[in-house]
Amino acid sequence: MGLYLDVIAREYGGEVFDKYSMTNPDQKTILIEQAYEELKGICTKFQDESGATDMEVKTLLRELARVYEKDIDDNYDIDREV
């Protein structure tokens, strides 16, 4: 389960809307926008409370992105040459 869904599960009493393949693309867009705003808020709060520099926050986000890159590579083999 992705980071965003884990956060939602905790905030909403463990109820996760398990919508990996949503039928309504507008709903998916709205959820992506909400996730963006929430992650931006988390990063701002982290930076304010820890005194982290912009570069340290960017490094943290890159490390998180690498986790998902590996997951995508393992599950979908997107780097395979044709």
C-alpha positions as CSV (number, residue, x, y, z in Angstrom):
1,M,0.0,0.0,0.0
2,G,1.4,3.4,-1.0
3,L,2.4,6.1,1.5
4,Y,-0.6,8.2,0.7
5,L,-3.0,5.4,1.3
6,D,-1.3,4.6,4.6
7,V,-1.7,8.2,5.7
8,I,-5.4,8.2,4.7
9,A,-5.9,4.9,6.5
10,R,-4.5,6.4,9.7
11,E,-6.4,9.6,9.4
12,Y,-9.8,8.0,8.6
13,G,-9.8,5.2,11.1
14,G,-8.3,2.5,9.0
15,E,-10.8,2.8,6.1
16,V,-8.8,2.9,2.9
17,F,-10.5,3.5,-0.4
18,D,-8.8,0.8,-2.4
19,K,-9.1,2.5,-5.8
20,Y,-6.0,1.4,-7.7
21,S,-8.0,1.3,-10.9
22,M,-10.5,4.1,-10.6
23,T,-13.4,4.3,-13.1
24,N,-13.7,8.0,-12.8
25,P,-10.5,9.8,-14.0
26,D,-11.7,13.1,-12.5
27,Q,-11.8,11.4,-9.1
28,K,-8.2,10.2,-9.6
29,T,-7.1,13.7,-10.6
30,I,-8.7,15.1,-7.4
31,L,-7.0,12.5,-5.2
32,I,-3.6,13.3,-6.9
33,E,-4.1,17.0,-6.3
34,Q,-5.1,16.3,-2.6
35,A,-2.0,14.1,-2.2
36,Y,0.2,16.8,-3.7
37,E,-1.2,19.4,-1.3
38,E,-0.9,17.1,1.7
39,L,2.7,16.1,0.9
40,K,3.7,19.7,0.3
41,G,2.2,20.5,3.8
42,I,4.1,17.6,5.3
43,C,7.4,18.8,3.8
44,T,6.8,22.4,4.9
45,K,6.0,21.3,8.5
46,F,9.1,19.0,8.5
47,Q,11.3,21.8,7.3
48,D,9.9,24.3,9.8
49,E,10.2,21.9,12.7
50,S,13.6,20.4,11.8
51,G,15.4,23.4,10.3
52,A,16.1,21.3,7.2
53,T,17.3,23.2,4.1
54,D,15.5,23.1,0.8
55,M,18.2,20.8,-0.5
56,E,17.7,18.4,2.4
57,V,13.9,18.3,1.7
58,K,14.6,17.7,-2.0
59,T,17.0,14.9,-1.1
60,L,14.4,13.3,1.1
61,L,11.8,13.5,-1.7
62,R,14.3,12.0,-4.2
63,E,15.0,9.1,-1.9
64,L,11.2,8.5,-1.6
65,A,10.9,8.6,-5.4
66,R,13.6,6.0,-5.7
67,V,11.6,3.6,-3.6
68,Y,8.7,3.9,-6.0
69,E,10.9,3.8,-9.1
70,K,12.2,0.4,-7.9
71,D,8.7,-0.8,-7.2
72,I,7.6,0.3,-10.7
73,D,10.6,-1.4,-12.3
74,D,10.0,-4.6,-10.4
75,N,6.3,-4.8,-11.1
76,Y,6.1,-3.5,-14.6
77,D,9.6,-3.9,-16.0
78,I,9.4,-0.4,-17.7
79,D,13.2,-0.2,-18.3
80,R,13.3,-3.4,-20.4
81,E,14.5,-2.6,-23.9
82,V,12.3,-3.8,-26.8
